[in-house]
Amino acid sequence: MRRRPVLPRPRPRMFDRTGVPEVDDLRERVIDLEARVRALALSRRVLMNLLVTADRQRRTEVARLRQEVEALQQRNRRRARALAARDAVIHRLKYRLTLLQVEQQGLPHEDDRLAGRSSSPPA
């Protein structure tokens, strides 16, 4: 972060009294208002620095959260593919098991009927 050079504080302005009360009061008011403007400018710089810092932190957090979401989505896709592969293996094994059970019982299987084969011996 770039820092501004520290400028010396201006000394409060003094004025020569004119002897006219209205003019003296107005000059005093101008000096007071100038001091308030300097204080407000300082407050504005402090607030701007705070806003810049907060914005930088927010952007950093958003970037971190986006990376985390991407990593979670990637992990979720990997797990879904692995689960689908296991599910396919389970279905194949169940199918083989039913084929074995049908062979052991000597019943025709629907694949045999579709192919025009019969598992029963010819008479």
N, C-alpha and C positions, 0 to 999 in steps of 0.2 A: 504494500500500500504506500502510495506516495504521500509524503508529508509536506505540508506547506511550511515555508520558513516562518519562524516566530518573529513577528514584528513588535517593536517596542510599543508599549501602551502609550497612547497620547495622554499628555497631562490635561487635567481639566482646564478648559478654557476660562480665562478670567477676562473680565471686561472692565473698561473704565466707566465709572458712573457718570452719567450725563447730567444728572440732577433732575431729569424729567422722569417721574415715577413710572409712567406708562412704558416708556422706552426701556428703562432699566428692567422692569418686570418682563417685558417681551424678550429682551436679550437673555435674561436668566432662564426663561422658558425654552428658548432656542437651545441653549447650552444643555439643559436637562433633557430635551428631546433628542439631541445628538448623542448623548450618552446612552439613552434607551435604544436608539437605532443600532449603536455599536454592540450593545448587549444582545439585541435580537439577531444581529448578523452572526454573532458567535454561537448563539443557540441554534440557529439554522444550520450552521456548519456541523455542529455536534449531531443534530438530528439527521442530516444527510449522511454523515459517516455511519451512524447507526443503521440507517436504511440500507446503505450499500453492504454493510456487514451482514445484516439479516438476509438480504437478497442472495448474497453469495452462499450463505449457509443453506438457504432453502434450495438453491440450484444444486448444491452438492448432495443434499439429502434426496432430492428428486432423482438425480442421476444414480445414486446408490440403490434407491428403491426400484428403479427401472431395471438395473442389472439383476437385482434379486428376483424380480418377477420373471425376467427372461430365463434365469437359471432354473427357477421352479417350473416354468412351462416346459423347458427342455427335459428336466428330470421326469415330469409327468408324462411327456410323450414317450420317453424310454420305457417307463414302467408300463404304460398302456400297450406298447408293442410287445414287451416281454409277457404280459398277461395274455394278450391275444395269441401269442405263440404257444404258451402253455395250454390255453383253452383248445387250440387246434390239436395239440398232441393228445389231450384228454379225449376229444371226440374221436380221433382215429383209434385210440386204444379201446374205447367203448364199442366202436364198430367192429374191430377185430374180435373182441370178446363175444359179441353176439354171433359173429360168423363161426367161431369155435363152438359155441353152445349149440348152434344149429347143426353143425357137422356131427357133434357127439350124439345128438338126438336122432340124426338121420332124416331130418325134415328138409324139404327143399327150401332154399333161401330165395328171396325175391330177386336177387341178382341172377340166380340160375334160371328162374322162370322167364325173366326178361331176355335172357340169351338163348332160350329155347332148350336149355339143358335140364336134365332131371337128375337129382342126386340119388334117386332110388334105382336099384339095379333092374335091368330089363327082365321081364317075366318070361 
